[in-house]
């Protein structure tokens, strides 16, 4: 070891001498890029990617760094041209008139003031032979990878990926690229590409081993995951397992990775790694309307209550703070239990205490229910429950009225919007059916309600959005006088008709106003971006209520219209300000304003 020290000393001295001989900074570098005949998109891509062209932005300020950038650019530019179908390019990069490839790193010039990049793309090539084999009958190769099509490296990579994925989808988890042969025939301007795949054996799912730091019981994880042991391998099934676990809201990280080597019996095991979310979460919401005052909401969520990935959600709301109506609010509780029934299903308990004070009625409500939820996909679910509701009401039909129900509420929600807080395309459907069986002298019937929304940006990329909403409700069975007022329908306010006071439209009864048995609400908005964060909205809302189960020609109606302003808050949605006035009906007058977070619908 001692004998090597003089050599090392000489080596470090030599490197030091070279470094000392190099200047520490570089004068302004004049750069010229010439690519005659090349498409503008190719030139722009070279300009954005070239280390020499972007030397100043990259902080390259010495001749040695510029030389290194030039040497790397040969490969970079050639690869860009291959990607675009040019397989006989000529690339020249001259530094102060000397080809960069001919400059030794040991004799770097003291200064480099000019860089000239010249690119001769040559002709575009098309595929001659384009073959991937073997492939499954179900595999669809990219249209770009075919004889006569423009030859690009991207098409070759996509074809290889599609072939491998086809085998994986068929149960061959370890399918891989075995070999590929690419030959450029310059005289014919053809590129022959042959891709050979190795499917490997067809495998079945083995076991899932739980890793990581999680407090959730393994039995619950397995029940929620529904890991398909014994079934033929499928990437889609693994994706479902991960989705089911993430859906609980318990985990911040869910990682499911297959073992490198299958088991001798043809099964493939997986490692599932978890990290838990914080156990508790607190959120707040605020909405302000000129007539209804300030509404404040808060939710407190407790995750993994009993180490079974449960979610306990407590919500509270205080309404009409400073408004024209008496102060009221609600307290709700819901416990979701995802490991009771199995994959894609969960059970839940819900309880509610609520007091509603409006100009037209006052009602106190208590309810308790137990139900189940079925998740069909990330965008579609349905749930049903059974329970009891008690309500005591004062309204236009009388004071101290009591209603006692056994209720079976069912609901399905289908959400195909691109954003829940500020959609630009897609649709949303919320459909509800609630049979209610009265006891202690209360009538029996069915309550129906649907909320549909649709959005389109007319190909503007979200700069201009048309949004429409339709709400329809009906009660079948008892007369309005024999139904609790919180089941009946009113119109007016931020959720139905802006510009009209909250729940101001109903049915005239005994000199007052009661809710109707049917309701139809229509809303339309035109949303246009002024800047990336500021939008202007024009809207029109219409609402009608009737005494029968279906809207008739004599139904009471009103409408409102106005302008709105939106300021984008990122993932929270836009800050909303709506100014509206009545257009039809005599339920309100003057300007109404509404402030909140998120679009009106």
PyMOL commands that set and color helices and strands:
alter all, ss='L'
color gray80, all
select helices_A, chain A and resi 2-21+40-49+55-58+63-83+100-102+153-169+218-225+235-247+480-482+570-572
alter helices_A, ss='H'
color red, helices_A
select strands_A, chain A and resi 30-34+90-95+98-99+114-120+126-133+176-185+190-198+204-213+251-258+267-276+280-289+293-303+311-321+328-342+345-357+362-377+380-395+398-415+426-438+445-456+464-476+507-509+512-514+518-529+534-546+556-568+574-584+591-597
alter strands_A, ss='S'
color yellow, strands_A
deselect
rebuild
show_as cartoon
